[in-house]
Amino acid sequence: MTTVKTGQVPLAHDSEMARATPRKASMIGVNSRKLWLTVLGWGVAILIFFPIFWMIVTSFKTEAEAIADPSLIFAPTLENYVEVQLRADYFKFAMNSVVVAFGSTLLALLLAIPAAYSMAFLPTKRTKGTLLWMLSTKMLPPVGVLVPIYLLFRDTGLLDTRTGLIIVYTLMNLPIVVWMLYTFFKDLPKDILEAGRMDGASTFQEVWYLLLPLTLPGIASTGLLSVILSWNEAFWSLNLTSSQAAPLTAYIASFSSPEGLFWAKLSAASTMAIAPILVFGWLTQKQMVRGLTFGAVK
Amino acid sequence: MNKVRASGRTVGGTRPLSLQAPAVTLLFLWMVVPLAMTVWFSFQRYNLLMPGMNGFAGLENYEYLFTDPALWSAMGTTLVLVGSVLAITVIGGTLLAVLFQQEFFGRGVARVLAISPFFVMPTVSALVWKNMMMHPANGVLSWVAELLGLPAVDWFSSLPLTSIIIIVAWQWLPFALLILLTALQSLDDDQVEAARMDGAGPLAVFFYITLPHLKRAISVVIMIEMIFLLTVFAEIFVTTSGGPGLATTNLAYFIYISALLDFDVGMASAGGVVAIILANIVAIFLVRMVAKNLES
């Protein structure tokens, strides 16, 4: 799968002597190189992470300190967190985010597993076309269908409900979920399922006892991505919810009004909004990346 | 729909297509019902503020839309935004992936820090950049500029689109890094070593070994990013609200303004139809790319 074209580079294999000499000579060079790389790597990492770091730091400052010249020396305070909590109940929004993100992910997996199974193991002429069509629905801009969805939701009473948001997110992520699962399932040797079938396993048993346990890492990485995408989705949540079902994206947007200086409180609210998913992402990043690449990277 | 495979084999009595039916049907409904409604509304005179005026409008909405300079400006903005962010994230992501592939002290932690922005919700990153980084008086960037003796920049009024591009690129650079870094890990070390022994410099190794190896991963990055970049919304909503003037109004935001601020359902639907057609043009191009990936 991943053959690399190396024709352009001469690759004559020299004797061991030629291999050994430059290595020895550069032992000292290697160490100073590693030092430079450490400086550069950390410099870049800190630069990229800085806005998040600064937000977290600011959340522990007083409002006056927050707008003063940047400084890391201050007496940390928790008052912003207390005040933000008084203004809007964080836990209600966070609960909505959790329910919607995990609910839609679960539902998407339930719908996608049978579909991906049949596409991977019982392909027909239309399978590839169906997959591509599914992906192409992702390119439909949500704004293009906002008005009808809004009106449909208004008329069916789904506006500002968790159920409504779960439905939207399930369908939003379904194409990517099917795609990723398809990639993982296809990697599985067919003989294993074949053997189960010979032993008289039903389709359900085959999926439940063989396919799912064997592809659990792939399913997990698919689910993780779906959770993160749902958690951070802002277009539908801002337009389809108001008070009851509003998740954390709406919670944060409610702090975005420009008047008054409240950076420290804004930082506190933002820190709370991203903390769960940031930690979740840190813990699962290695797992997640496998699925993101649609098997293009092995 | 229930055709059994040519061999006549059904597995455990379940027809393959019935397994796909729920997912396919739901996606189909999700796509077709709103789409049909959008197209229908786009031919209607339908403004929520003027209830008595409803009726068939013919091509009126489209006529109005296509003579609206805002539409063309929004299309231009969309293309510039998508193009710039793609260029920055793909080039930057490749370089960063090569950097973070090298061995250095604390590499694991540095990597995690560098990919963090991908997990931050767009509304938060937009607010942080707007208030704490790019604020003309108290932002960190203006403080740095002052230290260096440079004039402070009022980012959102003098460089509005650039500011949005910076914010969006900051969110997606880590994504490109994450994917490309994983791809690099499957690069054969012996091959690189051998090339180096034979006198290939770091640049030659990069262009003749690393880059070809990353080709597929880069196309995956472009494809996924394109899906999300075409519909950038929250970053604009929270920072500039499309302004000043129309400077940062992309297609998504343009339709949003017509629909939810002007309450003109007909007009917004016509804009939606245009956006969908545009997206499909892009989709055809992308689907080809993906199809190629499927082949191998």
Boltz contact constraints between the chains, C-beta under 6 A:
constraints:
  - contact:
      token1: [A, 2]
      token2: [B, 186]
      max_distance: 6.0
  - contact:
      token1: [A, 4]
      token2: [B, 213]
      max_distance: 6.0
  - contact:
      token1: [A, 5]
      token2: [B, 212]
      max_distance: 6.0
  - contact:
      token1: [A, 8]
      token2: [B, 208]
      max_distance: 6.0
  - contact:
      token1: [A, 9]
      token2: [B, 195]
      max_distance: 6.0
  - contact:
      token1: [A, 9]
      token2: [B, 200]
      max_distance: 6.0
  - contact:
      token1: [A, 9]
      token2: [B, 208]
      max_distance: 6.0
  - contact:
      token1: [A, 10]
      token2: [B, 198]
      max_distance: 6.0
  - contact:
      token1: [A, 11]
      token2: [B, 194]
      max_distance: 6.0
  - contact:
      token1: [A, 19]
      token2: [B, 197]
      max_distance: 6.0
  - contact:
      token1: [A, 34]
      token2: [B, 104]
      max_distance: 6.0
  - contact:
      token1: [A, 37]
      token2: [B, 102]
      max_distance: 6.0
  - contact:
      token1: [A, 37]
      token2: [B, 104]
      max_distance: 6.0
  - contact:
      token1: [A, 38]
      token2: [B, 104]
      max_distance: 6.0
  - contact:
      token1: [A, 38]
      token2: [B, 105]
      max_distance: 6.0
  - contact:
      token1: [A, 41]
      token2: [B, 99]
      max_distance: 6.0
  - contact:
      token1: [A, 41]
      token2: [B, 104]
      max_distance: 6.0
  - contact:
      token1: [A, 41]
      token2: [B, 110]
      max_distance: 6.0
  - contact:
      token1: [A, 42]
      token2: [B, 110]
      max_distance: 6.0
  - contact:
      token1: [A, 45]
      token2: [B, 110]
      max_distance: 6.0
  - contact:
      token1: [A, 45]
      token2: [B, 113]
      max_distance: 6.0
  - contact:
      token1: [A, 45]
      token2: [B, 114]
      max_distance: 6.0
  - contact:
      token1: [A, 48]
      token2: [B, 114]
      max_distance: 6.0
  - contact:
      token1: [A, 49]
      token2: [B, 113]
      max_distance: 6.0
  - contact:
      token1: [A, 49]
      token2: [B, 116]
      max_distance: 6.0
  - contact:
      token1: [A, 51]
      token2: [B, 128]
      max_distance: 6.0
  - contact:
      token1: [A, 51]
      token2: [B, 133]
      max_distance: 6.0
  - contact:
      token1: [A, 52]
      token2: [B, 116]
      max_distance: 6.0
  - contact:
      token1: [A, 54]
      token2: [B, 132]
      max_distance: 6.0
  - contact:
      token1: [A, 55]
      token2: [B, 128]
      max_distance: 6.0
  - contact:
      token1: [A, 67]
      token2: [B, 138]
      max_distance: 6.0
  - contact:
      token1: [A, 70]
      token2: [B, 140]
      max_distance: 6.0
  - contact:
      token1: [A, 70]
      token2: [B, 143]
      max_distance: 6.0
  - contact:
      token1: [A, 111]
      token2: [B, 22]
      max_distance: 6.0
  - contact:
      token1: [A, 111]
      token2: [B, 23]
      max_distance: 6.0
  - contact:
      token1: [A, 112]
      token2: [B, 23]
      max_distance: 6.0
  - contact:
      token1: [A, 114]
      token2: [B, 19]
      max_distance: 6.0
  - contact:
      token1: [A, 115]
      token2: [B, 20]
      max_distance: 6.0
  - contact:
      token1: [A, 115]
      token2: [B, 23]
      max_distance: 6.0
  - contact:
      token1: [A, 118]
      token2: [B, 16]
      max_distance: 6.0
  - contact:
      token1: [A, 118]
      token2: [B, 19]
      max_distance: 6.0
  - contact:
      token1: [A, 118]
      token2: [B, 20]
      max_distance: 6.0
  - contact:
      token1: [A, 122]
      token2: [B, 16]
      max_distance: 6.0
  - contact:
      token1: [A, 132]
      token2: [B, 287]
      max_distance: 6.0
  - contact:
      token1: [A, 136]
      token2: [B, 283]
      max_distance: 6.0
  - contact:
      token1: [A, 136]
      token2: [B, 287]
      max_distance: 6.0
  - contact:
      token1: [A, 137]
      token2: [B, 27]
      max_distance: 6.0
  - contact:
      token1: [A, 137]
      token2: [B, 31]
      max_distance: 6.0
  - contact:
      token1: [A, 138]
      token2: [B, 227]
      max_distance: 6.0
  - contact:
      token1: [A, 139]
      token2: [B, 227]
      max_distance: 6.0
  - contact:
      token1: [A, 139]
      token2: [B, 279]
      max_distance: 6.0
  - contact:
      token1: [A, 139]
      token2: [B, 283]
      max_distance: 6.0
  - contact:
      token1: [A, 141]
      token2: [B, 231]
      max_distance: 6.0
  - contact:
      token1: [A, 141]
      token2: [B, 275]
      max_distance: 6.0
  - contact:
      token1: [A, 141]
      token2: [B, 279]
      max_distance: 6.0
  - contact:
      token1: [A, 142]
      token2: [B, 231]
      max_distance: 6.0
  - contact:
      token1: [A, 143]
      token2: [B, 252]
      max_distance: 6.0
  - contact:
      token1: [A, 143]
      token2: [B, 255]
      max_distance: 6.0
  - contact:
      token1: [A, 143]
      token2: [B, 256]
      max_distance: 6.0
  - contact:
      token1: [A, 144]
      token2: [B, 272]
      max_distance: 6.0
  - contact:
      token1: [A, 144]
      token2: [B, 275]
      max_distance: 6.0
  - contact:
      token1: [A, 144]
      token2: [B, 276]
      max_distance: 6.0
  - contact:
      token1: [A, 145]
      token2: [B, 34]
      max_distance: 6.0
  - contact:
      token1: [A, 145]
      token2: [B, 38]
      max_distance: 6.0
  - contact:
      token1: [A, 147]
      token2: [B, 259]
      max_distance: 6.0
  - contact:
      token1: [A, 147]
      token2: [B, 265]
      max_distance: 6.0
  - contact:
      token1: [A, 147]
      token2: [B, 268]
      max_distance: 6.0
  - contact:
      token1: [A, 147]
      token2: [B, 269]
      max_distance: 6.0
  - contact:
      token1: [A, 148]
      token2: [B, 34]
      max_distance: 6.0
  - contact:
      token1: [A, 148]
      token2: [B, 37]
      max_distance: 6.0
  - contact:
      token1: [A, 148]
      token2: [B, 38]
      max_distance: 6.0
  - contact:
      token1: [A, 149]
      token2: [B, 34]
      max_distance: 6.0
  - contact:
      token1: [A, 171]
      token2: [B, 30]
      max_distance: 6.0
  - contact:
      token1: [A, 174]
      token2: [B, 27]
      max_distance: 6.0
  - contact:
      token1: [A, 202]
      token2: [B, 12]
      max_distance: 6.0
  - contact:
      token1: [A, 203]
      token2: [B, 11]
      max_distance: 6.0
  - contact:
      token1: [A, 203]
      token2: [B, 12]
      max_distance: 6.0
  - contact:
      token1: [A, 203]
      token2: [B, 14]
      max_distance: 6.0
  - contact:
      token1: [A, 232]
      token2: [B, 121]
      max_distance: 6.0
  - contact:
      token1: [A, 234]
      token2: [B, 122]
      max_distance: 6.0
  - contact:
      token1: [A, 234]
      token2: [B, 123]
      max_distance: 6.0
  - contact:
      token1: [A, 234]
      token2: [B, 234]
      max_distance: 6.0
  - contact:
      token1: [A, 235]
      token2: [B, 233]
      max_distance: 6.0
  - contact:
      token1: [A, 249]
      token2: [B, 121]
      max_distance: 6.0
  - contact:
      token1: [A, 249]
      token2: [B, 123]
      max_distance: 6.0
  - contact:
      token1: [A, 252]
      token2: [B, 123]
      max_distance: 6.0
  - contact:
      token1: [A, 252]
      token2: [B, 124]
      max_distance: 6.0
  - contact:
      token1: [A, 253]
      token2: [B, 123]
      max_distance: 6.0
  - contact:
      token1: [A, 256]
      token2: [B, 127]
      max_distance: 6.0
  - contact:
      token1: [A, 256]
      token2: [B, 238]
      max_distance: 6.0
  - contact:
      token1: [A, 263]
      token2: [B, 131]
      max_distance: 6.0
  - contact:
      token1: [A, 270]
      token2: [B, 124]
      max_distance: 6.0
  - contact:
      token1: [A, 273]
      token2: [B, 124]
      max_distance: 6.0
  - contact:
      token1: [A, 274]
      token2: [B, 120]
      max_distance: 6.0
  - contact:
      token1: [A, 274]
      token2: [B, 124]
      max_distance: 6.0
  - contact:
      token1: [A, 277]
      token2: [B, 119]
      max_distance: 6.0
  - contact:
      token1: [A, 278]
      token2: [B, 119]
      max_distance: 6.0
  - contact:
      token1: [A, 281]
      token2: [B, 119]
      max_distance: 6.0
  - contact:
      token1: [A, 282]
      token2: [B, 112]
      max_distance: 6.0
  - contact:
      token1: [A, 289]
      token2: [B, 178]
      max_distance: 6.0
  - contact:
      token1: [A, 289]
      token2: [B, 182]
      max_distance: 6.0
  - contact:
      token1: [A, 293]
      token2: [B, 179]
      max_distance: 6.0
  - contact:
      token1: [A, 293]
      token2: [B, 220]
      max_distance: 6.0
  - contact:
      token1: [A, 294]
      token2: [B, 220]
      max_distance: 6.0
  - contact:
      token1: [A, 296]
      token2: [B, 216]
      max_distance: 6.0
  - contact:
      token1: [A, 296]
      token2: [B, 217]
      max_distance: 6.0
  - contact:
      token1: [A, 296]
      token2: [B, 220]
      max_distance: 6.0
  - contact:
      token1: [A, 296]
      token2: [B, 293]
      max_distance: 6.0
  - contact:
      token1: [A, 297]
      token2: [B, 182]
      max_distance: 6.0
  - contact:
      token1: [A, 297]
      token2: [B, 183]
      max_distance: 6.0
  - contact:
      token1: [A, 297]
      token2: [B, 217]
      max_distance: 6.0
  - contact:
      token1: [A, 298]
      token2: [B, 186]
      max_distance: 6.0
